[in-house]
Amino acid sequence: MRQHNKTLITAALPYANGQIHVGHLAGAYLPADIYHRYLVGKGEKSLFICGSDEYGIAITIKAEEAKRTPQQQVDHFHKINKKLFSRMGIDFSHYSRTSLPHHAERTQAIFKEHLRNGWIEKKTIHQLFSPAEGRFLADRYVVGTCPKCGYHEARGDECTKCGASFEATDLLNPVSKMTKKPLELKETEHYFFRFDLFKERLKKWLETKNFKPATMNFSRQYIEDLKPRCITRDLDWGVPLPIDGTKGKVLYVWYDAPIGYISATYDLQAECVNEYWLDPKTRYVQFVGKDNTTFHSVLFPAMIMGQDTPYKLVDDLVVNEFLNLKGEKFSKSSGNSLDLESMLRWISSDQLRFYLSLIAPEHQDCDFSFEDLIVRVNSELVGKLGNFIHRTLTFIQSKIGSVPKVGVLEVGDQEFLNQIEALLDTGAANYENFSIKKAVETLLEMAQLSNRYFDHQKPWSLVKDPLAKNRLETILAVCLKAVQALLAQMGPVVPVATKQAWGFLGHAVVPPRAQAMSIEVERLEPPLPLFQKLEPPVKDETMSEPTEACQLQTAKTTPMPDHHKELTPMIEFSDFEKVDLRVALVLECVAVPKSEKLLQFTLDVAGEKRVILSGVRQFVQDSAALVGKKVAIVANLKPRKMMGIESHGMILSVMEEGVFEMLSFSSAPSGGRIG
């Protein structure tokens, strides 16, 4: 594994215009926290910096709508979000905010250096003016038609549909966001950063990086089109422009926000700036969502290059895709979000961290599903991982009553331990490569292997034989080593349960990862189940109910699922007769390569062999166990090709209230008609 002198980690500053949601966690904060915890678990120095992004036009708009001052608005949401991060176990080294006076001072100092070094120029430009309001409107106060894709509700700085960024004056048919009245162009003076002058330097720097291919391609294209960018706005809320005679002008929020990483570190301790930001040996890792790529892969690096202090440029930029809800991006502004505070009344932080890690949108957009969440938590977190740890510790407590002693290891014992250690190394490599999804998949593979070893050794049978006491203790000691390995791998993802489990092993403090399997367990405490099964939420508990902490949000958040759905509309018997339901014998069941959901069933239907694909892979722990079962299929569906394989029918199953079950038969003959 790679060893780092020390690592600086930053996660995109959450905008303090609303409550953080599940999409935010999945995109930046949970991956950053897990990586930070992994490094700390290795015994390495890691500084994790973040804070509230509190300036900008969106803040003033929300404040006006809520009839509050901008400062009251950001104070409110800074407190809420800091608390939610804490409840989710996000272990920042320091969580700051950009409305602090020293942040303005740091930003103004960097601006003056940019100005002195020739990277900023003043221009007289035409800007959108609202006759109805008697003021120039900054970009977020303007809406109109996107010049790139034609989306009719594009914002004045970017299109939320196609992701294009532009000036508000580029919009077609612009109107005021507040009054919906037409706008006109008028002359005004503003300041521009000459990003275009950094084109070649940025190109050379980017080619030394090993970012994800999508990030590299996007950044290369963006650099080719670099132009001077306006970095001031006509507002009262923001970092004041440090030039005489410019009252009423502030620095654009995306100029000051990334400087917040540096000012937050100063806020923690000036010495930390010297130790991390100014030491070239530091490894700097940034975690952001893909909508922040431009600013972190191009604009912020150019800003660092353009000033005099040798702050670290990012070494690894971890850009994640979007987590979607019902096929659409989680978004506070559009209202497609889940109230995290309400969720945490129903689900534990460890359970939510586990599920978000398992579906992490690392290379493509992913969908959040309540039904899938319940199944994965119950079958994998509880059924595989928690089950092995609890059954091992409970069995030792009830049958041995003390820490089991390792005797003579048989070949199978050593092979099992070697496999667990190899998987632990694989899990470490997953963390190193910023793939929490694979790290959790490796964890579940370790748990499944451990359960299989326990079942194969049948310790419950050995308990009955007094002569097998040494063998029994050896098996249980091997299982205990597996528990320790599981705790090492699961620690960064489910920290609360991990600490609790180490307590069962007599350790008040979680030991370093490298010592997890070698450290001696001197005593055992009575164990409790680490994870509880999730029950579907009651009908009247919804995510849309605003709590006292989020009264300022107007989001149309999505309700929790209602599992008491009404039946579908009635049909005629003649319609039912069209469906040919048959019994089919499972001859083979294998996972479809490159698919996370599909299983390929080879079936016998009255002597006819046919292939059916079914999207139930995540619900089936052991596909081989389905061979020999007789299942129900819809036999007369038109063939459908998926992943290059033609599927001839549909297998019937039930997924309701966290329970998955395939319809099956014991005596019915293959090909038998169901009806």
N, C-alpha and C positions, 0 to 999 in steps of 0.2 A: 504494500500500500504506500501511496505517496505520503511523505512527511513534509509538513510546512512549518516554516519558522513561526509564523503567526498569520492569522487570517482576519481580514476585515470584511464583514458581511453587511450589506445594506439591502433593504426592501423598499420598493416604491412607496413614497410618503402617501398615505391615504388622505384623500381630500375631505376636509372637515365640513362638508355640506350635507351630511347625512350619516346614518349608521352603517358600519361595515356589514357586508353580507357574505354568504357562503362562497360566492364566486370570487370575492377578494381573497378569502382564505386559501382557496385552492390554487389561485394563480401565483401568489407571491409569498404570503406570510407564513403559511404552513410549510412549504418547501424550504424556505429560508430558516425557519425555526428548527426543522428536523435536521438540516445540514449543520447548523450551529450546535445542536445537541450532540450530533454524531462526533464532531470535532472535539467538543469538551469531553465526551466519553472516551475519546482516544488519549486524552491528557494533553491536548494541544491548546495553545492560546487562541481564543476566538472572541472578537468584539462584534456584537450584533447591534446595529444602529438603525433607528427609524424615528418617526415622529409625524405629527399632523401637518399637512399642507394647508395653510389657513388663509392665504390671500387669493385674489382672483375674482373675476366677475361672477362666477357661479355662486360664490359666497354672498355677494351683495344682493343678487337676485333672490336667493332663498331667504336672506334676512328681511328683504322688503316684503316678501310674501308672508313671512311669519310675524311681521311688524316688530322686528328686533333690530338692534344694531349689529353690524358685522361682528364686532367683538363678542357680543352676547351669543351670537350664533356659533362661533367657533369654540368658545368656552364650553358651551353646552355639549357639542359633539366630540370635542377632545376628551372630555370626561367620560362620556358614554363609550367611545371606542377604546380608550385605554383600559376600561373595566372589562369590555368584551374580549379584548386580546388576552387579558390576564385569565379570564375564565376559560379560554380555549388553550391555556398553557403556552402561549407564545412568550418565550423567555428572552425578551430584549435585554441587552446590556444597558441600554438607555432609550427611552421614548420621549422625544422632545417636541417642540412645536415651532413653526416659523413666525408666529406673531411676537415672539420674544424680542426685546430691543437688540440684543447682541447679534441676532440673525440679520437684522436690517443693517447693522454696522458692518458685518462681514460681507454681505452682498454689495453694499455701496463701495467698500474697499476694492472688491474684485472688479466692479464696474469701472472705477477710476483707473485701475490698471489696464483694463481693456481699452478705455478711451485714450490713455496716455500712449499705449503701444500701437495705436492706429487701427484697431479692429472695429471701432464704432464711428459711424458718421451720422450727421444730422441731415434730414431731408424735409422739404416741404411737400406734403402729400395731400391727396384728396381722401377724406374719410367720411364715413356715413354720419349724417347729422339728422337728428329728429326735430323737426319744426314743432311738433306737438309737445315735446318735453323740453325744448330749448337747450339741448346739449348734444355733444358728440357721443356716439354710442360705441363702447368697446365691443369686441367680437361676440362675446356671449350674450349680449343684449340684442343680437341680430339673428334672425332666422331667414331662410330663403331656400332657393333651389340649388342643389349641388351642381357646380359646373362640370364635374367629372361624370357622375352617373345619373343626374337628373332627379335625385331624391329630393322631395319637396319640403322636408323638414330638417335640412342640414343646418348645423350651427355655424356661427360666424368664423370659427377657427378650424373646424374639421367636419367631415361628414361621418356621422355615426353608423352609416350603412356600409359605405365602401372603404372607409378609413382614410380617405384623401385629406391632406391638410392644405390650407390656403388662407388668404387674407379675406376679411369680411367683404371687401369691395369686389371680390371675385364672384360672390353669390349672384344668382339671377333673381330678380324680383325681391330684393331685400325689404324686410319690414321690422319694426320694433317688436322684440319679444314681449314687452310689457303692454304696449298699446295696440299692436297689430297694425299700426299706421305706416304708410310708405315713408321711405327715407330718401334723403338727397345727399349728393356729394358736396363737401366744402373743404377748403384748404386749411391745413393745420401742420404744425411741426412735430416730428417724432424722430426717435433715434433707432438706428439699425445696426445689428451686429453683422459684420462681413463674413458670414460663414463660407461664402464662396471662395475666400482667400485661403481657406484651410483644406480645400479639396484634395490636393496632392498629398499633403501630410496625413490626412485622414485615410486616404487610400492605402498608403504604405503601412500605417499603423494597423488598419483593419486586417490586412493580409498576414499579420503576425498572430492573429487570434484564431481560436478554434471554436467559434460559436456554432450553434445549430445551423444547418444548411439554410433553413428558411430565414433565420436572422441575418446570415451573411448575404444572401441574395437580396433581401429587402434593403439592407444597409448600403450595399454596393450601388444599387439603382438610385437610392435617395441621394447619395454623395454626388452622383453624376449630375443631378438636377439642383444642386445647392445654389441658393440665391441669398442675397442680403435679407435678413429677417427683422421685422420691427419688434423691438423689445421694450417699448413703452406703451402705456395706455392712459387715457384721460379718465382718472378715477381718484377718489379720495382714500380708498382702502387698498393698501399695498405698501411696498417699500418705496419711500419717496425718492424721486430722481435727485441725486446729489449735485445738482447744477443750479446756480443762481438764476432766478427768473423763470423757473419751470414749475411753479406751484400748481397743484392739480394734476400733475403727471406722476405716474408710478411705474416701477419696473414690472414688466409682464410676468405673470405668475410662473411661467415655464422657464423664465430666466432665473428667478430667485429660488424656485423649489428645489432643484438638485443641489444647489449650494447648501440647502438644509441638511444634507448628509454631513457636511463639514462643520456647519455651525452647531449641529446636535452633538457632535463629538467634542467640540469646545465646551458645550453646555455641560457635558459629563465631566471632563477634566482636560485642561490644556495639554497635559503630558501625554494623554492618549492620542492627540493629534500628532505629536512628535513621534510617538511609538508606532503608530499605524499608518497615518496618512503620509508622513514624510520619510518613512523608511522604505527604500526600494526593495528590500527583502520581503516586505509584506505581500501577501497574496490577497487581492481585492476581488470579491465576488458580489455581483449585484443580482437580485431576483426581481423580475418585473413581469407584468402581463404583456401580451403582444401589442396592445394599444399604446404602450409606452416605449416601444422599440426605438422610434425616431430620436427621442430625447436622450436615451441612454447609450445608444450605439453610435450616434453622430453628434448631436448638438452639445451635450454635456462634455464629451471628450474634447471638442473644439474649444469650449469655454475654459477647460483646464489648461489646454495647450496655449491659450492666449493670455494667461496671466503669469505672474512672476514666481509665485510660490510653487515648489515642485511637489504638488499633491499627486498621489497615486492615480494613475489611469486604471480603469477596470481590466482585470485579467480574465475573468470568466463572467460573461453576461448570460444569465439563465432566464430565457424568455419562454414563458409557458402560454399555451393557447387558452381559449375560453372554456369555462364550465357553463353549460347552457341549462336552462330550465324550460321544459316543454319546447325544446328546439330553438329557443331564443336566448341570446346572451343575458346573463345576470346584469342588471343595470338599475342603479338607484334612480337615475333621471327618467327612465322609461317606466319604472314601477315593476319590472319583472324581477322580483327579488323575494327572499325569505327573511323573515324577522328572526335574526340569530338569537336574540334574547328569549323569544318564545320557544325556539327549537331546543335551547339548553334547559328548558323546564321538562322536556320530554326525553332527551337523549344526553348521555354523558359526553364530556369533551373528548375522552379517549375513544368512544365509539364513533363520534363524528370525525375525529382525526384519522381513525383507521379507514373509514369508508372513503373520505376525500383522498387519502393516499392511494387507495386501491383503484380509484377511477381518475387519478391525476391526469389533467390534460397537458401532458408533456410534449406531445408531438402532433396532436390534433384535438379539435374541439370534442368535448365529451358531454353527455347528458346526465344531470342529477335526477335520480328517481327514488321516490319514497319506498316503493315496493322493492326495488333492488337493494336499497339501503337495509331494509329490515331483513331480507333474506341473507345478504352477505354478512351482516353483523351476527345473526343468529347461527348460521351454518358454519361460518369460518372463524370469526373472532371468538364466539362462545363455543361452538361445536368442535373446532379443531384446536385452536391455541389454548383458550381458557380451560377446555376439557382436559387436555393432557397435563397441564400444570397442576390442576386441582386434583385429578385422579391420582397422580403420582404422589403428591404431598399427603393427601388424605389416606392413601393406602399405606404409606410409610408410617404415618402417625398411628393408624388403627392396628396394623399388623406387626410393626417392629417397635415403635415407640421411641426410637432414637435414630441418630444419623447412621444409615447403613454403611458397612465397611466393604471396600472393594477387595474381592478375593481374586481367584484366577479368572482372567478374561478368556472367554472362548472366541473362536474366530469370528462368529457372528456379532459378538459384542464389540470387538475391535473394528470390524467393518462398519458397524453402525456409528461408532464414535468418529471414525475417519470421515464418513459421509457428512456428519453434522459439522465437523470442523471445516470441511471443504465448502459446505453451504454457508457457513459463517464468513469465510473469506469472500465468497461470491457476494454475500449481502453487503460486506464492507465495500467491495468494488462498486456495487450499485449506488451506495451513498456517495462514494467519491465522484461518481459520474452524474450526480444530481438526479438520479432516477429513483424517487421514493416509491414509485409504482412497482418497479422490479424488486426493490428492497423488501416490500411487503409481500410480494409474491414468493420471494425466497423464504421469508419468515413462515409463510403458510406451508411451503414445501417441507421445511424443517419440522413443523408441527405434525404434518401428515406422516412423515417418516417416523417420528417419535411415537405416535399413536400405533403405527403398524408394528413397531418393535415391541411395544408394551403388549399388544394383543398376541403377537407371535410367541412371546416368552411365557404367557399365561401365568403370571405370578400368583394368581388366586388359587391355582392348582398346587403350587409348591408349598403354600402355607400349610396345607394338610399333611405334609411329609416332614417330620422332625429332622430327618437326615439331609434334607435339602435346604437347611437354614443358610448355609454359606452361599449356595447358589442363588437363593432368593435375595440375600443382601447384595450380592454382586449385581444382579439385574436391576435392583432398585437404585443402587449407587450409580449405575450407568444412566438410568433414567434421570437421576438428580443432576448429572452432568449435562444432560440434554436440556433440562429446565434452565440451568445456568446459561447455556448457549442461547436459548430462546429469549431470555431476559436481556442478554447483550444486544441481540438483533432488534428486539421490539422497543427498547428503551427510547430511542429518538421519536418514535411514532406515538406510543401510548405511555407517556411518562408517569402518570398517576398510578396505573396498575403495576408498572415496573417497580416503582419504589415500594409499593405495598408488598409485592411478591418477594423482593429482597428482604423485606422485614420478616416474612415467613421463614426465610433461611437464616435469620439471626443477624442480618446486616442492616443497621439503621441508615447507612449511607450507601448509595449505589456504587459498587466498585468500578474501576476503569474497565473498558471493553476488553483490553488485552489480558486481563486477569480473570475474566468472567468464568472460564471453565477450569482454571487452575486453582482459584481461591478455595480454601477449605471451608466447608460448612460445619460449624462446631455445635450448633443446636438448631432445632426446628420449633417454630411457633405454630399453634393451631391455625391451619389455613382456612380462608374463606374464598368463595368463588370470586374471581377477579372481574368478571363481566356478567351482566345480567341480560337475559333475552329481552329484545324489544317487543313490546305489544303495540299493535296499531293504535294511534292516538284516538281518544274519544271524539265523537262527532262534533261537539261544540268547541273543541280546542283548535283554533286556527292560527296560522302564521300571520294573518292579516290584522289581528286584533292589536291596535297600537298600545304599547305600554307607556307608562309615565315617562320613561326614558327617551321615547322617540316620538313625542307629540308633534314635532316640527316636520316629520316626514309625511308626505302625501302619497306615498307609493301604494299602488294597488297590488299588494303582495299576495302571493298564492296561498290558498288554504291547504291545510293538511288533508291527506286523502280521506275520503269517506268510503268506508268499506261496506256500507249498507246501501248499495246502489239499487235503484228500481230495476225491475226486469225490462228487457227490451220489448218493443211493440210486438203484439200478437201476429202470427203468420198462419196461413192456411195449411192444412195437412198436405196438400199437394206440393207445397213448397218444401216441406220437410222430406217428402218422398224423393226429391231430387238428390238428396245427400246420401251417398253410399258409405255407410260406416262399417268397418271390418275389423276383425281381430288379426293381428300380425305378430309373428314370432321374430324376436330380435336375434339376428345371427351375428351381427358385429356392430360395435358402437365406438367411433373414434372421433377425436377432435379435428376440426377442419383447420389446416395450417393457415396462419396469418389472420385467423378470426378469433375474437374474444368470446363470441356468443354461440357459434354454430357447432353442433355435433352432427356427424354423418352416421345415420342408421342404415344398415343393410338388413332388409326384412324379408321374411318368407310369408307370402300371402297366398295360401292354398297352392303351394308349389311354385308360384311365380316369385322370382327374386326382384325386389325393387329397392331403390335408394330414396330416402327422405331426409332432408336437412331440417333440423329443429334448433331454434335459438334458445336453448336451455342449458348451455354449457356451464354458466355461472352457478346454476342450481344443483348440478350433479357433481358430487365429490369424487365418485369412482365410476367412470363410464363403463368399465369392464363388467361391473356388477349388474348392468342392465341386460347383458347377454343371457339369453334363455327365457327372458320375460315375455309375456304375451301382452301387447299393448293395443290400444284403440287408435285407429287411423281413419281419416277421411280419404277414401280410396279414389274418388273420381274428380279431384281437383286437376285443373290444367297444369302441366309441368311448368316449373319456374326455375330459372337458372340463377344461382347465387354462388359467388366466389368461383365461377367457372364450372360449377357442378350442377347438373340438372336434378331437381327435386320433384318426386312424383307422389305428392300427397301431403298430409299434415298429421302429426301425432298429437293426440288430445291429452291435455294436462290441466291442472288447476294451480293457480298462484293467487292465493287470497289470504289476507291477514298474516302474512309472513310465512305461510306454509306452502311448500311446493310438493305436488304429488302427481305422478302419471297414472292415468287410468289403466288398470291391468286386470288380467283374468287368470284363473288357475286351470280350469278344466275345458274351457271353450276351445274348439279346434281352430287352427290357423286358417284364415279366410272366412270364418264364421260371420254371418251378417248380424249387425247390431241394430236393434230396432224394437 
